[in-house]
Amino acid sequence: MRFTPVFDAVGDGFKKVFTKPMMLDCGEHGKVRAAFVCSHIVATLQDGKARGLNGERQVHNLNASCDECDALIVRNNNNWSEELMKVTGVEMICENCLSRAAKLNGLEAFQ
């Protein structure tokens, strides 16, 4: 997956507030809405192994994590830190790739 992020945001680091949906240029799907996911979701796309998929659609962005990373996030009171982002290996994929990961995890679609 090769892509180039294109976004408008205010703020700094992972505390950014997106002012419109973040888009990226996915090598497979073209210019599509971006999603932030843990490295295990990306691994699911590569090997087809279900690892669980938890997440949410927000007004301007999508977030998803596997069951293992979701437990870490919950233990951190849903507060993202630089260390948590490193531990979960947050990556960006496109919305269509996220939908494919959802199907590989037995979901009809990413809600």
Secondary structure, 3 states (H helix, E strand, C coil): CCCCEECCEECCHHHCEECCCCEEEECCCEEEEEEEECHHHHHHHHHCCCCCCEEEECCCCEEEECHHHHHHHHHCCCCCCHHHHHHHCCEEEEHHHHHHHHHHCCCCCCC
